[in-house]
Amino acid sequence: MLDQIPLLFFALPLIVAFSLVYQGTRSEKMPTILARSVRTMILLVILMAAILVVLQWMLP
């Protein structure tokens, strides 16, 4: 069953967890943590997409 799921979907929980933990170490207030973690999630997705595009472009 898990072999039918694309590996890219496993990155989503890692992105969420990383951004929440990272912002949690920077602030103590929950609204600030949530707002900044959403921004961090978006930046991580954009960065990973850019890296994927470059790798797809480099490979034949």
N, C-alpha and C positions, 0 to 999 in steps of 0.2 A: 504494500500500500504506500509506504513512504518513498519507494523508488519512482512513483509516478508524479511526485511533487517536484517542481523545479527547485534547484538548490538556492536560487535567488530569493525565494520566499522565506528561507531560514534566516536571512539577514534582517528581516523586519523586527522580530523580537530582540535581536541584538542591538539594533539601532535605538529602539525604545528604552531598553535597559541602560545602555551606555549614556544616553542623553539625560535620563533621570538621575542616575548616579553622579554623573559629572556636574550637573547643575545643583544637585543636592549638596555637593561639597563646597559650592561657591556661595550658597545663600541658605538662610534658615527659614524663610517664610514660604509657605506652600504656594500661594498665588504666583510669587516670583519664580519659584522653581518650575512650575508648570508652564508659565509663559515662555521662559527662556529655554526650556527643554523642547518645546514645539519648534522654536527657531533653530535649535541645534539639530533636531531630527530632519528638518527641511534641508539644512546645509549639508548634513551627512548624505542624504539621498542624492542631492545634486552632485556632490563630490564623487560618490560611488558611480553615478550615471556617467559622469565625465570620464572617469577612469575606464569604465566599460566601453564607452565609445572609442576611446583611444586604443584600447586593446583589440577591439573588433576591427578597427581601421588598420592596425599593424599586422594582424594575422591574415593570411590569404583566405 
